[in-house]
Amino acid sequence: MFKLMATILAGVCLVGCGASAQGKTETVTGKVVDLVCYARNKANTGLDHDQGRVCAIACIKWEGNPAGIVTADGKAYQLTGGVLGKNNSKIAEHIAHTVTITGNVYDKDGMAMLSADTLTMVSK
């Protein structure tokens, strides 16, 4: 578990990174999560987050934790690019929602990264 947490934290992307990352275009559908809390406990997927959805939003928007998307089969991607908004402001409103994102998928320090500017809501 600590290895997964270290991998996620090592993959934390600061503003601007990922824009030039090489990869391939893929479409991914999954639930938006706080990756730090998800790595600690796979049940932390937004509504089931330690203190509920509001806590998950706070962890991403105010704590600056990396946001990600987890597919139905359990594959996690860290999100980068414009889809996050400034200080994760855009993605925070989608915590625990199922979304579809088409973007550049690449690997960074063992973490799957998904860089995109937009998403499509599938369900709340």
Contact map, one row per residue, 1 for C-alpha under 8 A:
1111100000000000000000000000000000000011000000000000000000000000000000000000000000000000000000000000000000000000000000000000
1111110000000000000000000000000000000000000000000000000000000000000000000000000000000000000000000000000000000000000000000000
1111111000000000000000000000000000000000000000000000000000000000000000000000000000000000000000000000000000000000000000000000
1111111100000000000000000000000000000010000000000000000000000000000000000000000000000000000000000000000000000000000000000000
1111111110000000000000000000000000010011000000000000000000000000000000000000000000000000000000000000000000000000000000000000
0111111111000000000000000000000000000000000000000000000000000000000000000000000000000000000000000000000000000000000000000000
0011111111100000000000000000000000000000000000000000000000000000000000000000000000000000000000000000000000001110000000000000
0001111111110000000000000000000000110010000000000000000000000000000000000000010000000000000000000000000000000010000000000000
0000111111110000000000000000000000010000000000000000000000000000000000000000000000000000000000000000000000000000000000000000
0000011111110000000000000000000000000000000000000000000000000000000000000000000000000000000000000000000000001000000000000000
0000001111111000000000000000000000000000000000000000000000000000000000000000010000000000000000000000000000011110000000000000
0000000111111100000000000000000000000000000000000000000000000000010000000000010000000000000000000000000000000000000000000000
0000000000111111110000000000000000000000000000000000000000000000010000000000000100000000000000000000000000000000000000000000
0000000000011111100000000000000000000000000000000000000000000000000000000000000000000000000000000000000000000000000000000000
0000000000001111100000000000000000000000000000000000000000000000000000000000000010000000000000000000000000000000000000000000
0000000000001111111000000000000000000000000000000000000000000000000000000000000010000000000000000000000000000000000000000000
0000000000001111111110000000000000000000000000000000000000000000000000000000000110000000000000000000000000000000000000000000
0000000000001001111110000000000000000000000000000000000000000000000000000000000110000000000000000000000000000000001000000000
0000000000000001111110000000000000000000000000000000000000000000000000000000000010000000000000000000000000000000001000000000
0000000000000000111111000000000000000000000000000000000000000000000000000000000000000000000000000000000000000000000000000000
0000000000000000111111100000000000000000000000000000000000000000000000000000000000000000000000000000000001000000000000000000
0000000000000000000111110000000000000000000000000000000000000000000000000000000000000000000000000000000101000000000000000000
0000000000000000000011111000000000000000000000000000000000000000000000000000000000000000000000000000000111100000000000000000
0000000000000000000001111100000000000000000000000000000000000000000000000000000000000000000000000000001111000000000000000000
0000000000000000000000111110000000000000000000000000000000000000000000000000000000000000000000000000011110000000000000000000
0000000000000000000000011111000000000000000000000000000000000000000000000000000000000000000000000000011110000000000000000000
0000000000000000000000001111100000000000000000000000000000000000000000000000000000000000000000000001111000000000000000000000
0000000000000000000000000111110000000000000000000000000000000000000000100000000000000000000000000001110000000000000000000000
0000000000000000000000000011111000000000000000000000000000000000000011100000000000000000000000000111100000000000000000000000
0000000000000000000000000001111100000000000000000000000000000000000011110000000000000000000000000111000000000000000000000000
0000000000000000000000000000111110000000000010000000000000000000000011100000000000000000000000111110000000000000000000000000
0000000000000000000000000000011111000000000011000000000000000000001111000000000000000000001001111110000000000000000000000000
0000000000000000000000000000001111100100000111000000000100000000001111000000000000000000000000110000000000000000000000000000
0000000000000000000000000000000111111100000111000000000110110000111100000000000000000000000000100000000000000000000000000000
0000000100000000000000000000000011111110000000000000000000000000111100000000010000000000000000000000000000000000000000000000
0000100110000000000000000000000001111111000000000000000000000000110000000000000000000000000000000000000000000000000000000000
0000000000000000000000000000000001111111110100001000000000000000000000000000000000000000000000000000000000000000000000000000
0000000000000000000000000000000011111111111110000000000000000000000000000000000000000000000000000000000000000000000000000000
1001100100000000000000000000000000111111110000000000000000000000000000000000000000000000000000000000000000000000000000000000
1000100000000000000000000000000000011111110000000000000000000000000000000000000000000000000000000000000000000000000000000000
0000000000000000000000000000000000001111111100000000000000000000000000000000000000000000000000000000000000000000000000000000
0000000000000000000000000000000000001111111110000000000000000000000000000000000000000000000000000000000000000000000000000000
0000000000000000000000000000000000000100111110011000000000000000000000000000000000000000000000000000000000000000000000000000
0000000000000000000000000000000011001100111111111100000000000000000000000000000000000000000000000000000000000000000000000000
0000000000000000000000000000001111000100011111111000000000000000000000000000000000000000000000010000000000000000000000000000
0000000000000000000000000000000111000000000111111001100100000000000000000000000000000000000000110000000000000000000000000000
0000000000000000000000000000000000000000000111111001100000000000000000000000000000000000000000010000000000000000000000000000
0000000000000000000000000000000000000000001111111111100000000000000000000000000000000000000000000000000000000000000000000000
0000000000000000000000000000000000001000001111111111101100000000000000000000000000000000000000000000000000000000000000000000
0000000000000000000000000000000000000000000100011111001100000000000000000000000000000000000000000000000000000000000000000000
0000000000000000000000000000000000000000000000011111111100000000000000000000000000000000000000000000000000000000000000000000
0000000000000000000000000000000000000000000001111111111100000000000000000000000000000000000000000000000000000000000000000000
0000000000000000000000000000000000000000000001111011111110000000000000000000000000000000000000110000000000000000000000000000
0000000000000000000000000000000000000000000000000011111111000000000000000000000000000000000000000000000000000000000000000000
0000000000000000000000000000000000000000000000001111111111100000000000000000000000000000000000000000000000000000000000000000
0000000000000000000000000000000011000000000001001111111111110000000000000000000000000000000000100000000000000000000000000000
0000000000000000000000000000000001000000000000000000111111111100000000000000000000000000000110100000000000000000000000000000
0000000000000000000000000000000000000000000000000000011111111110000000000000000000000000000000000000000000000000000000000000
0000000000000000000000000000000001000000000000000000001111111111100000000000000000000000000000000000000000000000000000000000
0000000000000000000000000000000001000000000000000000000111111111111000000000000000000001000100000000000000000000000000000000
0000000000000000000000000000000000000000000000000000000011111111100000000000000000000011100100000000000000000000000000000000
0000000000000000000000000000000000000000000000000000000011111111000000000000000000000010000000000000000000000000000000000000
0000000000000000000000000000000000000000000000000000000001111111100000000000000000000000000000000000000000000000000000000000
0000000000000000000000000000000000000000000000000000000000111111110000000000000000000011000000000000000000000000000000000000
0000000000000000000000000000000001110000000000000000000000111011111000000000000000000000000000000000000000000000000000000000
0000000000011000000000000000000001110000000000000000000000010001111100000000011000000000000000000000000000000000000000000000
0000000000000000000000000000000111100000000000000000000000010000111110000000011000010001001000000000000000000000000000000000
0000000000000000000000000000000111100000000000000000000000000000011111000001111000000000000000000000000000000000000000000000
0000000000000000000000000000111110000000000000000000000000000000001111100001111000000000000000000000000000000000000000000000
0000000000000000000000000000111110000000000000000000000000000000000111111111100000000000000000000000000000000000000000000000
0000000000000000000000000001111000000000000000000000000000000000000011111111000000000000000000000000000000000000000000000000
0000000000000000000000000000010000000000000000000000000000000000000001111110000000000000000000000000000000000000000000000000
0000000000000000000000000000000000000000000000000000000000000000000001111110000000000000000000000000000000000000000000000000
0000000000000000000000000000000000000000000000000000000000000000000001111111000000000000000000000000000000000000000000000000
0000000000000000000000000000000000000000000000000000000000000000000001111111100000000000000000000000000000000000000000000000
0000000000000000000000000000000000000000000000000000000000000000000111100111110000000000000000000000000000000001000000000000
0000000000000000000000000000000000000000000000000000000000000000000111000011111000000000000000000000000000000011110000000000
0000000100110000000000000000000000100000000000000000000000000000011110000001111100000000000000000000000000000011110000000000
0000000000000000000000000000000000000000000000000000000000000000011110000000111110110000000000000000000000000000111100000000
0000000000001000110000000000000000000000000000000000000000000000000000000000011111110000000000000000000000000000111100000000
0000000000000011111000000000000000000000000000000000000000000000000000000000001111111000000000000000000000000000001110000000
0000000000000000000000000000000000000000000000000000000000000000000000000000000111111000000000000000000000000000001111000000
0000000000000000000000000000000000000000000000000000000000000000000000000000001111111000011000000000000000000000001111100000
0000000000000000000000000000000000000000000000000000000000000000001000000000001111111111111100000000000000000000000010000000
0000000000000000000000000000000000000000000000000000000000000000000000000000000011111111111000000000000000000000000000000000
0000000000000000000000000000000000000000000000000000000000000000000000000000000000011111110000000000000000000000000000000000
0000000000000000000000000000000000000000000000000000000000001101000000000000000000011111100000000000000000000000000000000000
0000000000000000000000000000000000000000000000000000000000011001001000000000000000011111111100000000000000000000000000000000
0000000000000000000000000000000000000000000000000000000000001000000000000000000000011111111110000000000000000000000000000000
0000000000000000000000000000000000000000000000000000000000000000000000000000000000111101111111000000000000000000000000000000
0000000000000000000000000000000100000000000000000000000000000000001000000000000000111001111111100000000000000000000000000000
0000000000000000000000000000000000000000000000000000000010011000000000000000000000010001111111100000000000000000000000000000
0000000000000000000000000000000000000000000000000000000010000000000000000000000000000000111111100000000000000000000000000000
0000000000000000000000000000000100000000000000000000000000000000000000000000000000000000011111111100000000000000000000000000
0000000000000000000000000000001111000000000001000000100110000000000000000000000000000000001111111000000000000000000000000000
0000000000000000000000000000001110000000000011100000100000000000000000000000000000000000000001111100000000000000000000000001
0000000000000000000000000000001100000000000000000000000000000000000000000000000000000000000001111110000000000000000000001111
0000000000000000000000000000111100000000000000000000000000000000000000000000000000000000000001011111000000000000000000001111
0000000000000000000000000000111100000000000000000000000000000000000000000000000000000000000000001111100000000000000000111110
0000000000000000000000000011110000000000000000000000000000000000000000000000000000000000000000000111110000000000000000111100
0000000000000000000000000011100000000000000000000000000000000000000000000000000000000000000000000011111000000000000101110000
0000000000000000000000001111000000000000000000000000000000000000000000000000000000000000000000000001111100000000000101100000
0000000000000000000000011110000000000000000000000000000000000000000000000000000000000000000000000000111110000000011110000000
0000000000000000000001111100000000000000000000000000000000000000000000000000000000000000000000000000011111000000111100000000
0000000000000000000000111100000000000000000000000000000000000000000000000000000000000000000000000000001111100001111000000000
0000000000000000000011110000000000000000000000000000000000000000000000000000000000000000000000000000000111110001110000000000
0000000000000000000000100000000000000000000000000000000000000000000000000000000000000000000000000000000011111111100000000000
0000000000100000000000000000000000000000000000000000000000000000000000000000000000000000000000000000000001111111100000000000
0000001001100000000000000000000000000000000000000000000000000000000000000000000000000000000000000000000000111110000000000000
0000001000100000000000000000000000000000000000000000000000000000000000000000000000000000000000000000000000111111000000000000
0000001100100000000000000000000000000000000000000000000000000000000000000000110000000000000000000000000000111111100000000000
0000000000000000000000000000000000000000000000000000000000000000000000000001110000000000000000000000000011110111110000000000
0000000000000000000000000000000000000000000000000000000000000000000000000000111100000000000000000000000111110011111000000000
0000000000000000000000000000000000000000000000000000000000000000000000000000111100000000000000000000001111000001111100000000
0000000000000000011000000000000000000000000000000000000000000000000000000000001111100000000000000000001110000000111110000000
0000000000000000000000000000000000000000000000000000000000000000000000000000001111100000000000000000111100000000011111100000
0000000000000000000000000000000000000000000000000000000000000000000000000000000011110000000000000000001000000000001111100000
0000000000000000000000000000000000000000000000000000000000000000000000000000000001100000000000000000110000000000000111110000
0000000000000000000000000000000000000000000000000000000000000000000000000000000000100000000000000011110000000000000111111000
0000000000000000000000000000000000000000000000000000000000000000000000000000000000000000000000000011100000000000000001111100
0000000000000000000000000000000000000000000000000000000000000000000000000000000000000000000000001111000000000000000000111111
0000000000000000000000000000000000000000000000000000000000000000000000000000000000000000000000001111000000000000000000011111
0000000000000000000000000000000000000000000000000000000000000000000000000000000000000000000000001110000000000000000000001111
0000000000000000000000000000000000000000000000000000000000000000000000000000000000000000000000011100000000000000000000001111
